[in-house]
């Protein structure tokens, strides 16, 4: 018994010694043994010791090299603060790229860089998460975008490339924050926040894709420009956009639990039909920060046909806004293109400056005030 106890103690001591010698890498989850680690210039000594590649200049060479080395079925972890980029980081097929926290930034260092793109149009089943993407527009010029997913002309194992982006912040881009092409089917994004995009917050030309808990604030264009078909947008919010909060310019899309608040033009601008909006809120749009936007601005601007809209439009009437009169002038605005097949149901409007609706209301449209 004594010899058995002595042997167990010796084995335990050896295991503790091995653990003590293992490099320490700060991460949201422990890296796998085959994971490639890239340390940004600000990484700690321990992080640099445990890294496969340590960045000394611009990080695009090291990160792209690590993505190539991952071999089509591995992952790459970026640690240690800001990694400046002289060129795009290019996602590889079957590889996950992630950061240790939102405190680690992939940051454009030259004008016009799209920070994260695909390595080719054929890339499928790639995953990007837990990073901050910084377009750096206040320091460099150009219309570089944050995340660009473009599979146009690509060839895939089974029809859809299915790129996944999760838990990511995109900020200060000269161009659009997130841009997804029409051939990028089965794209999945969730918990992606865009701040101060120089173009639109999100441009979604995708088809058959899924967007959950996405948000944009302070975009120079639209918060969400939805141009593709048969997409689902759930639990989103778009605010402080210089244009409308949400532009729906595609067909057969579903928006559920989406809010457009404090945008300079309309809350929801719906120009094409066969779309469904349910549980949506158009809150206090037509607001510039110091005065109401000139012209008629509505919670819901409707010029499409064959729509189902079930939501609410209102202005908060805060005392510091336009003398308390509100800025969203109508709950709903119809145009001549919003013909009889358009259906607006259960839009309750209150607090709007001029009235619950304007324009010729289609015969089967119901606005409950």
C-alpha positions in Angstrom: 0.0 0.0 0.0 2.8 2.4 0.8 4.5 1.8 -2.6 1.2 2.4 -4.4 0.7 5.7 -2.4 4.3 6.7 -3.3 3.7 6.0 -7.0 0.5 8.1 -7.0 2.3 11.0 -5.4 5.0 10.8 -8.0 2.5 10.7 -10.9 0.6 13.7 -9.4 3.9 15.6 -9.0 4.8 15.0 -12.7 1.4 16.2 -13.9 1.7 19.4 -11.8 5.2 20.0 -13.3 3.8 19.6 -16.9 1.0 22.0 -16.1 3.4 24.6 -14.6 5.5 24.5 -17.8 2.5 25.0 -20.2 2.5 28.6 -21.7 -0.2 30.9 -20.3 -2.4 32.5 -22.9 -5.3 34.8 -22.0 -8.3 33.7 -24.0 -12.1 33.5 -23.8 -11.7 29.7 -24.0 -8.6 27.5 -23.6 -6.9 27.0 -27.0 -6.7 23.5 -28.5 -3.3 22.0 -28.8 -3.5 22.4 -32.6 -4.7 26.0 -32.5 -2.4 28.7 -34.0 -1.9 31.7 -31.7 -0.9 35.2 -33.0 0.2 37.8 -30.5 -0.3 41.5 -31.2 2.5 43.9 -30.4 0.9 44.8 -27.1 0.7 41.2 -25.9 2.2 40.3 -22.5 5.4 38.3 -22.2 3.5 35.2 -21.3 1.2 35.6 -24.3 4.2 36.1 -26.6 5.9 33.0 -25.2 2.8 30.9 -25.9 2.2 32.3 -29.4 3.1 30.7 -32.7 3.6 34.1 -34.3 4.4 37.4 -32.7 3.5 40.6 -34.7 6.3 43.2 -35.0 4.8 45.4 -37.7 1.5 45.1 -39.5 -0.4 42.0 -38.5 -1.9 40.9 -41.8 1.0 38.7 -42.8 1.1 36.8 -39.5 -2.6 36.4 -39.1 -3.0 35.3 -42.7 -0.1 32.9 -42.4 -1.6 31.4 -39.3 -5.0 31.0 -41.1 -3.1 29.1 -43.9 -1.2 27.0 -41.4 -4.5 26.0 -39.7 -5.0 23.7 -42.7 -8.7 23.9 -43.4 -10.0 22.4 -40.1 -8.3 24.3 -37.3 -8.5 27.7 -35.6 -6.5 30.8 -35.0 -6.6 32.9 -31.8 -5.4 36.5 -31.8 -4.4 37.9 -28.4 -2.8 41.0 -26.9 -4.7 44.2 -27.9 -4.4 46.1 -31.2 -3.1 44.4 -34.3 -2.7 47.0 -37.1 -3.4 45.8 -40.6 -1.8 47.0 -43.9 -4.1 44.6 -45.8 -7.2 42.5 -45.2 -7.4 39.5 -42.9 -8.7 36.7 -45.2 -10.9 34.0 -43.7 -10.1 30.5 -44.9 -12.4 27.6 -45.6 -13.3 25.5 -42.5 -11.2 27.7 -40.2 -12.3 29.7 -37.1 -10.6 33.1 -36.4 -11.3 34.5 -33.0 -9.8 36.9 -30.5 -9.3 36.6 -26.7 -11.7 39.5 -26.0 -13.3 42.7 -27.5 -10.2 44.4 -26.2 -8.3 42.9 -29.1 -8.8 44.9 -32.3 -8.1 44.2 -35.9 -7.5 47.7 -37.0 -7.0 49.2 -40.5 -3.6 51.0 -40.7 -3.9 52.2 -44.4 -6.6 53.8 -46.4 -9.3 51.7 -48.1 -8.7 48.4 -46.3 -11.6 46.1 -45.9 -10.6 44.7 -42.5 -12.0 41.1 -42.7 -12.8 39.4 -46.1 -12.8 35.9 -47.6 -9.7 34.5 -49.0 -11.6 33.6 -52.2 -15.2 33.4 -53.4 -15.1 29.6 -52.8 -14.6 29.9 -49.1 -17.3 28.1 -47.1 -18.0 27.2 -43.5 -15.6 29.8 -42.0 -16.2 31.3 -38.6 -15.2 34.7 -37.2 -16.0 35.8 -33.6 -15.1 37.7 -30.4 -13.1 40.4 -32.0 -13.3 44.2 -32.5 -13.0 45.3 -36.1 -11.8 48.9 -36.4 -11.9 50.8 -39.7 -9.9 53.7 -38.1 -11.7 56.3 -40.2 -10.8 59.2 -37.9 -7.1 58.6 -38.5 -7.0 57.4 -42.1 -9.0 58.2 -45.3 -10.8 55.9 -47.6 -14.1 53.9 -47.8 -12.8 50.7 -46.3 -15.5 48.4 -44.9 -15.4 46.3 -41.7 -16.5 42.8 -42.6 -17.1 41.8 -46.3 -18.6 38.4 -47.2 -18.7 38.0 -51.0 -19.2 34.5 -52.4 -20.3 35.7 -55.8 -19.3 33.1 -58.4 -18.2 30.6 -55.8 -18.5 26.8 -55.9 -19.6 24.9 -52.7 -20.0 21.4 -51.4 -23.8 21.8 -51.0 -25.2 25.0 -52.6 -24.6 27.4 -49.6 -21.2 28.7 -48.3 -22.7 29.3 -44.8 -20.2 31.8 -43.3 -20.7 32.5 -39.5 -19.9 35.8 -37.7 -20.7 36.1 -34.0 -20.1 38.3 -30.9 -18.3 41.0 -32.8 -18.0 44.8 -32.7 -17.4 46.7 -35.9 -16.6 50.4 -35.5 -15.4 53.5 -37.3 -15.4 52.2 -40.9 -15.0 54.7 -43.7 -17.5 52.6 -45.7 -20.2 50.1 -44.7 -19.8 48.3 -41.5 -20.9 44.9 -42.7 -21.4 44.0 -46.4 -22.8 40.6 -47.5 -23.2 39.7 -51.2 -26.2 38.2 -52.9 -24.5 34.8 -53.5 -23.6 34.4 -49.8 -26.4 32.0 -48.9 -27.0 30.7 -45.4 -24.9 33.4 -43.8 -25.4 33.5 -40.1 -24.7 36.5 -37.9 -25.6 37.0 -34.3 -24.7 39.6 -31.7 -22.9 41.9 -34.1 -22.8 45.6 -33.3 -21.8 48.3 -35.8 -20.8 51.8 -34.5 -20.3 55.0 -36.6 -20.1 53.4 -40.0 -19.2 55.9 -42.8 -21.7 54.2 -45.1 -24.6 51.9 -44.1 -24.3 49.9 -40.9 -25.3 46.6 -42.6 -25.8 46.0 -46.3 -27.4 42.6 -46.7 -27.7 41.4 -50.3 -27.6 37.8 -49.0 -30.3 35.2 -49.8 -31.7 32.6 -47.4 -29.7 33.9 -44.4 -30.1 34.5 -40.7 -29.4 37.6 -38.7 -30.1 37.6 -34.9 -29.4 40.5 -32.4 -27.6 42.8 -34.9 -27.5 46.5 -34.3 -26.1 49.7 -35.8 -25.7 53.2 -34.3 -24.5 56.4 -35.9 -24.3 55.2 -39.5 -23.8 57.9 -42.2 -26.3 55.9 -44.4 -29.0 53.4 -43.4 -28.7 51.4 -40.2 -29.8 48.3 -42.2 -30.0 48.2 -46.0 -31.8 44.9 -46.6 -31.6 44.2 -50.4 -31.6 40.4 -50.6 -34.5 37.9 -50.5 -35.8 35.4 -48.0 -33.7 36.5 -45.1 -34.7 36.6 -41.4 -33.8 39.5 -39.1 -34.7 39.0 -35.4 -34.2 41.2 -32.3 -32.3 44.0 -34.1 -32.0 47.7 -33.4 -30.9 50.6 -35.6 -30.6 54.2 -34.4 -28.9 57.6 -35.1 -28.6 56.8 -38.8 -28.3 59.8 -41.2 -30.9 58.1 -43.4 -33.7 55.8 -42.4 -33.1 53.2 -39.7 -34.2 50.3 -41.9 -34.5 50.2 -45.7 -36.3 47.1 -47.0 -35.5 46.9 -50.7 -35.7 43.2 -51.2 -38.5 40.6 -51.2 -39.7 37.7 -49.0 -37.9 38.9 -45.9 -39.1 38.6 -42.3 -38.2 41.1 -39.6 -39.3 40.3 -36.1 -38.8 42.3 -32.9 -36.8 45.0 -34.8 -36.7 48.6 -33.6 -35.8 51.8 -35.5 -35.2 54.8 -33.2 -34.0 58.4 -33.5 -33.0 58.1 -37.2 -32.9 61.3 -39.3 -35.3 60.0 -41.9 -38.0 57.3 -41.6 -37.9 54.5 -39.1 -38.8 51.8 -41.6 -38.6 52.5 -45.4 -40.3 49.6 -47.2 -40.1 49.9 -51.0 -40.7 46.4 -52.2 -43.3 43.8 -51.3 -43.9 40.2 -50.0 -42.2 41.2 -46.7 -43.3 40.6 -43.2 -42.7 42.9 -40.2 -44.0 41.8 -36.9 -43.5 43.2 -33.4 -41.6 46.2 -34.8 -41.2 49.7 -33.2 -40.7 53.0 -35.0 -39.6 55.3 -32.2 -39.0 59.1 -32.6 -37.5 59.2 -36.1 -36.9 62.4 -38.2 -34.6 63.7 -35.5 -31.2 65.3 -36.2 -30.0 66.0 -32.6 -30.9 69.7 -32.7 -34.0 70.0 -34.8 -36.6 68.0 -36.8 -35.5 66.9 -40.3 -37.2 69.0 -43.0 -40.0 67.3 -45.0 -42.3 64.5 -43.9 -40.7 61.7 -41.9 -42.7 58.7 -40.8 -42.3 55.8 -38.6 -43.3 53.5 -41.5 -42.8 54.8 -45.1 -44.7 52.3 -47.2 -44.4 52.1 -51.0 -44.3 48.3 -51.5 -47.1 45.8 -52.2 -48.2 42.6 -50.6 -46.9 43.5 -47.1 -47.8 42.4 -43.6 -46.8 45.0 -41.0 -47.7 44.5 -37.4 -46.0 47.0 -35.2 -46.2 50.4 -33.4 -45.1 53.9 -34.3 -44.7 56.7 -31.8 -42.7 59.8 -30.8 -41.5 60.2 -27.2 -42.3 63.9 -27.2 -39.4 64.6 -24.9 -39.4 68.2 -23.6 -35.9 69.0 -25.0 -36.9 68.0 -28.6 -38.5 70.7 -30.7 -40.3 72.2 -27.8 -41.8 68.9 -26.9 -43.7 68.6 -30.2 -41.9 65.5 -31.5 -40.3 65.0 -34.9 -41.7 61.8 -36.4 -44.5 63.6 -38.2 -46.6 60.5 -39.2 -46.9 57.1 -37.8 -47.4 55.8 -41.4 -46.8 57.4 -44.8 -48.4 55.7 -47.9 -47.3 56.4 -51.4 -49.2 55.7 -54.6 -47.2 52.5 -55.1 -48.6 51.1 -51.8 -51.6 49.7 -53.8 -54.5 47.6 -52.5 -52.5 44.4 -51.9 -50.5 46.2 -49.2 -51.7 45.3 -45.8 -50.8 47.4 -42.7 -52.4 45.9 -39.6 -52.4 47.0 -36.0 -50.0 49.9 -36.2 -50.8 51.9 -33.2 -49.6 55.5 -33.5 -49.4 58.1 -30.8 -47.2 61.1 -30.1 -46.6 61.9 -33.8 -46.4 65.6 -34.8 -49.0 65.7 -37.6 -51.1 62.5 -37.4 -51.3 58.8 -37.5 -50.9 58.5 -41.3 -50.6 60.5 -44.5 -51.0 59.6 -48.2 -53.8 57.5 -49.8 -54.4 54.6 -47.5 -55.1 51.3 -49.3 -58.6 49.9 -48.9 -57.3 46.9 -46.9 -54.9 48.9 -44.7 -55.8 49.4 -41.1 -54.2 52.1 -39.0 -55.4 52.0 -35.4 -54.7 55.3 -33.6 
